[in-house]
Amino acid sequence: MRWKIFLLVFLLALLAGLLYFIPFKLPTFPSITGLFSRILTSQKPVYFQLFLDAIRTEQSFQLLNATFSINGTCITPITIGKVSIQTTSLPCKIEMYSPNGIIKINRKNVFVEATSLLVRINGVNYTTSDKISFQVNVDLLTASVFAQNLNFHNFEGKFEKLLDGSVSTVINFPPCEKIELLDFSGTLIIGEQTVLLGSAKVSYWCENVKNKV
């Protein structure tokens, strides 16, 4: 019995020695100050309108489950799959419901290539799963854009941050050179002016220095 007591004391002493000589490390966690700092410095979306007065390079927009309507003069036939509708040089009004595709804009010339289960061309409905493509000289275009990242450079225009129904910040291009819109959701309008109206996380460059709105 006595030897069991000595063995127990020996094991306890050995354990105490190990705890003394081996540093005990607690798991490390990021400081609460650093966590709040990251939250406070993360960029928030702002509501704005961006006027694109002169776009010198072609710009593309992704259409995804958006609303889309365009009025103007067709520059090319409207192609639905292998079928061609001869509308060249004629007025055309085209509406697409929940389209999936792209718009390419070069001033007031707009090229569209997309799929849409329902298309209305000059008041006539077409139901199709084929790809539709056409090019129009625009009188008026409206399209909804959702969660898209956009970059504009080499253009003339003006950015206006909107707050409580009034303009709180104005940035002119030039002298600034470039603007970046992350997670833009809103409306693209092409008419007398080309305007983006909506919200996004906005950064812009002036004299090659990046700034955040």
NUTI-967456 format. One record per residue (C-alpha): residue number from 1; residue in three letters; x, y, z. Coordinates in nm, 3 decimals. Layout:
% NUTI-967456
pt num=NUM | residuo=ALA | c1=X | c2=Y | c3=Z
...
END
This chain:
% NUTI-967456
pt num=1 | residuo=MET | c1=0.000 | c2=0.000 | c3=0.000
pt num=2 | residuo=ARG | c1=0.287 | c2=0.231 | c3=0.091
pt num=3 | residuo=TRP | c1=0.449 | c2=0.191 | c3=-0.252
pt num=4 | residuo=LYS | c1=0.124 | c2=0.301 | c3=-0.421
pt num=5 | residuo=ILE | c1=0.129 | c2=0.624 | c3=-0.219
pt num=6 | residuo=PHE | c1=0.493 | c2=0.687 | c3=-0.319
pt num=7 | residuo=LEU | c1=0.403 | c2=0.620 | c3=-0.684
pt num=8 | residuo=LEU | c1=0.112 | c2=0.866 | c3=-0.670
pt num=9 | residuo=VAL | c1=0.331 | c2=1.137 | c3=-0.513
pt num=10 | residuo=PHE | c1=0.601 | c2=1.073 | c3=-0.775
pt num=11 | residuo=LEU | c1=0.352 | c2=1.109 | c3=-1.063
pt num=12 | residuo=LEU | c1=0.207 | c2=1.429 | c3=-0.917
pt num=13 | residuo=ALA | c1=0.556 | c2=1.576 | c3=-0.879
pt num=14 | residuo=LEU | c1=0.641 | c2=1.481 | c3=-1.237
pt num=15 | residuo=LEU | c1=0.324 | c2=1.645 | c3=-1.366
pt num=16 | residuo=ALA | c1=0.396 | c2=1.964 | c3=-1.169
pt num=17 | residuo=GLY | c1=0.747 | c2=1.977 | c3=-1.315
pt num=18 | residuo=LEU | c1=0.618 | c2=1.943 | c3=-1.671
pt num=19 | residuo=LEU | c1=0.369 | c2=2.225 | c3=-1.617
pt num=20 | residuo=TYR | c1=0.642 | c2=2.443 | c3=-1.472
pt num=21 | residuo=PHE | c1=0.901 | c2=2.395 | c3=-1.747
pt num=22 | residuo=ILE | c1=0.666 | c2=2.384 | c3=-2.049
pt num=23 | residuo=PRO | c1=0.504 | c2=2.725 | c3=-2.116
pt num=24 | residuo=PHE | c1=0.127 | c2=2.707 | c3=-2.127
pt num=25 | residuo=LYS | c1=-0.012 | c2=2.881 | c3=-2.437
pt num=26 | residuo=LEU | c1=-0.369 | c2=2.998 | c3=-2.467
pt num=27 | residuo=PRO | c1=-0.523 | c2=3.009 | c3=-2.816
pt num=28 | residuo=THR | c1=-0.493 | c2=3.357 | c3=-2.965
pt num=29 | residuo=PHE | c1=-0.794 | c2=3.548 | c3=-3.096
pt num=30 | residuo=PRO | c1=-0.802 | c2=3.869 | c3=-3.299
pt num=31 | residuo=SER | c1=-0.841 | c2=4.170 | c3=-3.076
pt num=32 | residuo=ILE | c1=-1.188 | c2=4.319 | c3=-3.045
pt num=33 | residuo=THR | c1=-1.034 | c2=4.656 | c3=-3.140
pt num=34 | residuo=GLY | c1=-0.905 | c2=4.516 | c3=-3.468
pt num=35 | residuo=LEU | c1=-1.241 | c2=4.357 | c3=-3.542
pt num=36 | residuo=PHE | c1=-1.427 | c2=4.686 | c3=-3.496
pt num=37 | residuo=SER | c1=-1.161 | c2=4.867 | c3=-3.697
pt num=38 | residuo=ARG | c1=-1.220 | c2=4.637 | c3=-3.995
pt num=39 | residuo=ILE | c1=-1.596 | c2=4.684 | c3=-3.965
pt num=40 | residuo=LEU | c1=-1.566 | c2=5.062 | c3=-3.952
pt num=41 | residuo=THR | c1=-1.323 | c2=5.084 | c3=-4.245
pt num=42 | residuo=SER | c1=-1.520 | c2=4.851 | c3=-4.475
pt num=43 | residuo=GLN | c1=-1.667 | c2=5.043 | c3=-4.768
pt num=44 | residuo=LYS | c1=-2.040 | c2=5.100 | c3=-4.778
pt num=45 | residuo=PRO | c1=-2.258 | c2=5.146 | c3=-5.088
pt num=46 | residuo=VAL | c1=-2.371 | c2=5.496 | c3=-5.174
pt num=47 | residuo=TYR | c1=-2.669 | c2=5.613 | c3=-5.381
pt num=48 | residuo=PHE | c1=-2.569 | c2=5.821 | c3=-5.684
pt num=49 | residuo=GLN | c1=-2.621 | c2=5.921 | c3=-6.043
pt num=50 | residuo=LEU | c1=-2.338 | c2=5.907 | c3=-6.296
pt num=51 | residuo=PHE | c1=-2.366 | c2=6.107 | c3=-6.620
pt num=52 | residuo=LEU | c1=-2.162 | c2=5.960 | c3=-6.906
pt num=53 | residuo=ASP | c1=-2.152 | c2=6.253 | c3=-7.149
pt num=54 | residuo=ALA | c1=-1.889 | c2=6.115 | c3=-7.385
pt num=55 | residuo=ILE | c1=-1.780 | c2=5.750 | c3=-7.378
pt num=56 | residuo=ARG | c1=-1.472 | c2=5.708 | c3=-7.598
pt num=57 | residuo=THR | c1=-1.440 | c2=5.332 | c3=-7.555
pt num=58 | residuo=GLU | c1=-1.700 | c2=5.058 | c3=-7.586
pt num=59 | residuo=GLN | c1=-1.869 | c2=4.968 | c3=-7.258
pt num=60 | residuo=SER | c1=-2.038 | c2=4.636 | c3=-7.176
pt num=61 | residuo=PHE | c1=-2.317 | c2=4.566 | c3=-6.929
pt num=62 | residuo=GLN | c1=-2.442 | c2=4.226 | c3=-6.816
pt num=63 | residuo=LEU | c1=-2.815 | c2=4.162 | c3=-6.838
pt num=64 | residuo=LEU | c1=-2.942 | c2=3.905 | c3=-6.590
pt num=65 | residuo=ASN | c1=-3.311 | c2=3.872 | c3=-6.503
pt num=66 | residuo=ALA | c1=-3.342 | c2=4.243 | c3=-6.578
pt num=67 | residuo=THR | c1=-3.605 | c2=4.462 | c3=-6.740
pt num=68 | residuo=PHE | c1=-3.508 | c2=4.595 | c3=-7.079
pt num=69 | residuo=SER | c1=-3.668 | c2=4.833 | c3=-7.329
pt num=70 | residuo=ILE | c1=-3.517 | c2=5.009 | c3=-7.630
pt num=71 | residuo=ASN | c1=-3.651 | c2=5.255 | c3=-7.890
pt num=72 | residuo=GLY | c1=-3.461 | c2=5.372 | c3=-8.193
pt num=73 | residuo=THR | c1=-3.363 | c2=5.287 | c3=-8.550
pt num=74 | residuo=CYS | c1=-3.239 | c2=4.937 | c3=-8.624
pt num=75 | residuo=ILE | c1=-2.894 | c2=4.938 | c3=-8.784
pt num=76 | residuo=THR | c1=-2.899 | c2=4.563 | c3=-8.854
pt num=77 | residuo=PRO | c1=-3.167 | c2=4.296 | c3=-8.892
pt num=78 | residuo=ILE | c1=-3.296 | c2=4.144 | c3=-8.566
pt num=79 | residuo=THR | c1=-3.172 | c2=3.784 | c3=-8.548
pt num=80 | residuo=ILE | c1=-3.354 | c2=3.520 | c3=-8.343
pt num=81 | residuo=GLY | c1=-3.160 | c2=3.196 | c3=-8.372
pt num=82 | residuo=LYS | c1=-3.140 | c2=3.133 | c3=-8.748
pt num=83 | residuo=VAL | c1=-3.435 | c2=3.360 | c3=-8.828
pt num=84 | residuo=SER | c1=-3.366 | c2=3.715 | c3=-8.946
pt num=85 | residuo=ILE | c1=-3.626 | c2=3.993 | c3=-8.921
pt num=86 | residuo=GLN | c1=-3.549 | c2=4.264 | c3=-9.175
pt num=87 | residuo=THR | c1=-3.573 | c2=4.588 | c3=-8.980
pt num=88 | residuo=THR | c1=-3.260 | c2=4.766 | c3=-9.108
pt num=89 | residuo=SER | c1=-3.302 | c2=5.146 | c3=-9.119
pt num=90 | residuo=LEU | c1=-3.655 | c2=5.113 | c3=-8.977
pt num=91 | residuo=PRO | c1=-3.788 | c2=5.238 | c3=-8.643
pt num=92 | residuo=CYS | c1=-3.797 | c2=4.960 | c3=-8.387
pt num=93 | residuo=LYS | c1=-3.912 | c2=4.914 | c3=-8.030
pt num=94 | residuo=ILE | c1=-3.779 | c2=4.604 | c3=-7.856
pt num=95 | residuo=GLU | c1=-3.870 | c2=4.478 | c3=-7.509
pt num=96 | residuo=MET | c1=-3.710 | c2=4.175 | c3=-7.346
pt num=97 | residuo=TYR | c1=-3.835 | c2=4.008 | c3=-7.027
pt num=98 | residuo=SER | c1=-3.579 | c2=3.853 | c3=-6.789
pt num=99 | residuo=PRO | c1=-3.300 | c2=3.857 | c3=-7.049
pt num=100 | residuo=ASN | c1=-2.959 | c2=3.701 | c3=-6.997
pt num=101 | residuo=GLY | c1=-2.679 | c2=3.845 | c3=-7.207
pt num=102 | residuo=ILE | c1=-2.482 | c2=4.163 | c3=-7.279
pt num=103 | residuo=ILE | c1=-2.529 | c2=4.519 | c3=-7.398
pt num=104 | residuo=LYS | c1=-2.238 | c2=4.692 | c3=-7.573
pt num=105 | residuo=ILE | c1=-2.260 | c2=5.070 | c3=-7.596
pt num=106 | residuo=ASN | c1=-2.062 | c2=5.296 | c3=-7.829
pt num=107 | residuo=ARG | c1=-2.211 | c2=5.643 | c3=-7.794
pt num=108 | residuo=LYS | c1=-2.575 | c2=5.599 | c3=-7.910
pt num=109 | residuo=ASN | c1=-2.510 | c2=5.278 | c3=-8.103
pt num=110 | residuo=VAL | c1=-2.616 | c2=4.980 | c3=-7.890
pt num=111 | residuo=PHE | c1=-2.550 | c2=4.614 | c3=-7.964
pt num=112 | residuo=VAL | c1=-2.748 | c2=4.352 | c3=-7.772
pt num=113 | residuo=GLU | c1=-2.694 | c2=3.975 | c3=-7.762
pt num=114 | residuo=ALA | c1=-2.907 | c2=3.784 | c3=-7.514
pt num=115 | residuo=THR | c1=-3.160 | c2=3.511 | c3=-7.454
pt num=116 | residuo=SER | c1=-3.512 | c2=3.594 | c3=-7.339
pt num=117 | residuo=LEU | c1=-3.814 | c2=3.366 | c3=-7.324
pt num=118 | residuo=LEU | c1=-4.042 | c2=3.652 | c3=-7.430
pt num=119 | residuo=VAL | c1=-3.945 | c2=3.928 | c3=-7.674
pt num=120 | residuo=ARG | c1=-4.174 | c2=4.200 | c3=-7.805
pt num=121 | residuo=ILE | c1=-4.065 | c2=4.360 | c3=-8.134
pt num=122 | residuo=ASN | c1=-4.278 | c2=4.651 | c3=-8.257
pt num=123 | residuo=GLY | c1=-4.574 | c2=4.517 | c3=-8.060
pt num=124 | residuo=VAL | c1=-4.541 | c2=4.155 | c3=-8.180
pt num=125 | residuo=ASN | c1=-4.458 | c2=3.886 | c3=-7.920
pt num=126 | residuo=TYR | c1=-4.198 | c2=3.615 | c3=-7.988
pt num=127 | residuo=THR | c1=-4.151 | c2=3.322 | c3=-7.750
pt num=128 | residuo=THR | c1=-3.814 | c2=3.157 | c3=-7.796
pt num=129 | residuo=SER | c1=-3.516 | c2=3.002 | c3=-7.621
pt num=130 | residuo=ASP | c1=-3.279 | c2=3.105 | c3=-7.903
pt num=131 | residuo=LYS | c1=-3.024 | c2=3.384 | c3=-7.877
pt num=132 | residuo=ILE | c1=-3.141 | c2=3.724 | c3=-7.999
pt num=133 | residuo=SER | c1=-2.905 | c2=3.987 | c3=-8.141
pt num=134 | residuo=PHE | c1=-2.952 | c2=4.333 | c3=-8.290
pt num=135 | residuo=GLN | c1=-2.793 | c2=4.675 | c3=-8.319
pt num=136 | residuo=VAL | c1=-2.987 | c2=4.996 | c3=-8.269
pt num=137 | residuo=ASN | c1=-2.921 | c2=5.368 | c3=-8.294
pt num=138 | residuo=VAL | c1=-3.091 | c2=5.460 | c3=-7.969
pt num=139 | residuo=ASP | c1=-3.356 | c2=5.722 | c3=-7.902
pt num=140 | residuo=LEU | c1=-3.430 | c2=5.580 | c3=-7.555
pt num=141 | residuo=LEU | c1=-3.304 | c2=5.276 | c3=-7.366
pt num=142 | residuo=THR | c1=-3.377 | c2=5.166 | c3=-7.010
pt num=143 | residuo=ALA | c1=-3.230 | c2=4.855 | c3=-6.851
pt num=144 | residuo=SER | c1=-3.207 | c2=4.730 | c3=-6.493
pt num=145 | residuo=VAL | c1=-2.864 | c2=4.613 | c3=-6.380
pt num=146 | residuo=PHE | c1=-2.806 | c2=4.401 | c3=-6.067
pt num=147 | residuo=ALA | c1=-2.491 | c2=4.337 | c3=-5.863
pt num=148 | residuo=GLN | c1=-2.245 | c2=4.422 | c3=-6.140
pt num=149 | residuo=ASN | c1=-1.889 | c2=4.555 | c3=-6.116
pt num=150 | residuo=LEU | c1=-1.825 | c2=4.841 | c3=-6.360
pt num=151 | residuo=ASN | c1=-1.519 | c2=5.046 | c3=-6.454
pt num=152 | residuo=PHE | c1=-1.523 | c2=5.363 | c3=-6.662
pt num=153 | residuo=HIS | c1=-1.219 | c2=5.547 | c3=-6.788
pt num=154 | residuo=ASN | c1=-1.134 | c2=5.779 | c3=-7.076
pt num=155 | residuo=PHE | c1=-1.476 | c2=5.944 | c3=-7.061
pt num=156 | residuo=GLU | c1=-1.637 | c2=6.279 | c3=-6.993
pt num=157 | residuo=GLY | c1=-1.904 | c2=6.299 | c3=-6.729
pt num=158 | residuo=LYS | c1=-2.005 | c2=6.380 | c3=-6.375
pt num=159 | residuo=PHE | c1=-2.066 | c2=6.176 | c3=-6.060
pt num=160 | residuo=GLU | c1=-2.321 | c2=6.302 | c3=-5.808
pt num=161 | residuo=LYS | c1=-2.368 | c2=6.138 | c3=-5.468
pt num=162 | residuo=LEU | c1=-2.732 | c2=6.169 | c3=-5.361
pt num=163 | residuo=LEU | c1=-2.834 | c2=6.207 | c3=-4.996
pt num=164 | residuo=ASP | c1=-3.187 | c2=6.277 | c3=-4.877
pt num=165 | residuo=GLY | c1=-3.295 | c2=6.378 | c3=-5.227
pt num=166 | residuo=SER | c1=-3.017 | c2=6.633 | c3=-5.283
pt num=167 | residuo=VAL | c1=-2.665 | c2=6.628 | c3=-5.425
pt num=168 | residuo=SER | c1=-2.401 | c2=6.604 | c3=-5.151
pt num=169 | residuo=THR | c1=-2.085 | c2=6.531 | c3=-5.355
pt num=170 | residuo=VAL | c1=-1.986 | c2=6.615 | c3=-5.714
pt num=171 | residuo=ILE | c1=-1.686 | c2=6.463 | c3=-5.898
pt num=172 | residuo=ASN | c1=-1.606 | c2=6.572 | c3=-6.254
pt num=173 | residuo=PHE | c1=-1.438 | c2=6.361 | c3=-6.526
pt num=174 | residuo=PRO | c1=-1.199 | c2=6.513 | c3=-6.625
pt num=175 | residuo=PRO | c1=-0.998 | c2=6.625 | c3=-6.429
pt num=176 | residuo=CYS | c1=-1.048 | c2=6.285 | c3=-6.259
pt num=177 | residuo=GLU | c1=-0.963 | c2=5.991 | c3=-6.484
pt num=178 | residuo=LYS | c1=-1.144 | c2=5.678 | c3=-6.374
pt num=179 | residuo=ILE | c1=-1.433 | c2=5.550 | c3=-6.162
pt num=180 | residuo=GLU | c1=-1.505 | c2=5.201 | c3=-6.024
pt num=181 | residuo=LEU | c1=-1.851 | c2=5.082 | c3=-5.920
pt num=182 | residuo=LEU | c1=-1.857 | c2=4.758 | c3=-5.719
pt num=183 | residuo=ASP | c1=-2.186 | c2=4.567 | c3=-5.680
pt num=184 | residuo=PHE | c1=-2.378 | c2=4.826 | c3=-5.878
pt num=185 | residuo=SER | c1=-2.754 | c2=4.777 | c3=-5.877
pt num=186 | residuo=GLY | c1=-2.979 | c2=5.026 | c3=-6.050
pt num=187 | residuo=THR | c1=-3.089 | c2=5.155 | c3=-6.388
pt num=188 | residuo=LEU | c1=-2.903 | c2=5.234 | c3=-6.710
pt num=189 | residuo=ILE | c1=-3.076 | c2=5.507 | c3=-6.913
pt num=190 | residuo=ILE | c1=-2.969 | c2=5.618 | c3=-7.261
pt num=191 | residuo=GLY | c1=-3.154 | c2=5.909 | c3=-7.417
pt num=192 | residuo=GLU | c1=-3.052 | c2=6.271 | c3=-7.442
pt num=193 | residuo=GLN | c1=-2.797 | c2=6.171 | c3=-7.180
pt num=194 | residuo=THR | c1=-2.646 | c2=5.841 | c3=-7.070
pt num=195 | residuo=VAL | c1=-2.707 | c2=5.798 | c3=-6.696
pt num=196 | residuo=LEU | c1=-2.648 | c2=5.531 | c3=-6.434
pt num=197 | residuo=LEU | c1=-2.878 | c2=5.569 | c3=-6.134
pt num=198 | residuo=GLY | c1=-2.846 | c2=5.336 | c3=-5.835
pt num=199 | residuo=SER | c1=-2.614 | c2=5.228 | c3=-5.555
pt num=200 | residuo=ALA | c1=-2.263 | c2=5.082 | c3=-5.541
pt num=201 | residuo=LYS | c1=-1.933 | c2=5.091 | c3=-5.355
pt num=202 | residuo=VAL | c1=-1.759 | c2=5.376 | c3=-5.536
pt num=203 | residuo=SER | c1=-1.389 | c2=5.449 | c3=-5.587
pt num=204 | residuo=TYR | c1=-1.236 | c2=5.703 | c3=-5.824
pt num=205 | residuo=TRP | c1=-0.891 | c2=5.810 | c3=-5.938
pt num=206 | residuo=CYS | c1=-0.764 | c2=6.168 | c3=-5.963
pt num=207 | residuo=GLU | c1=-0.401 | c2=6.220 | c3=-6.070
pt num=208 | residuo=ASN | c1=-0.355 | c2=5.842 | c3=-6.032
pt num=209 | residuo=VAL | c1=-0.455 | c2=5.854 | c3=-5.664
pt num=210 | residuo=LYS | c1=-0.738 | c2=5.623 | c3=-5.555
pt num=211 | residuo=ASN | c1=-1.015 | c2=5.775 | c3=-5.343
pt num=212 | residuo=LYS | c1=-1.330 | c2=5.626 | c3=-5.192
pt num=213 | residuo=VAL | c1=-1.669 | c2=5.795 | c3=-5.175
END
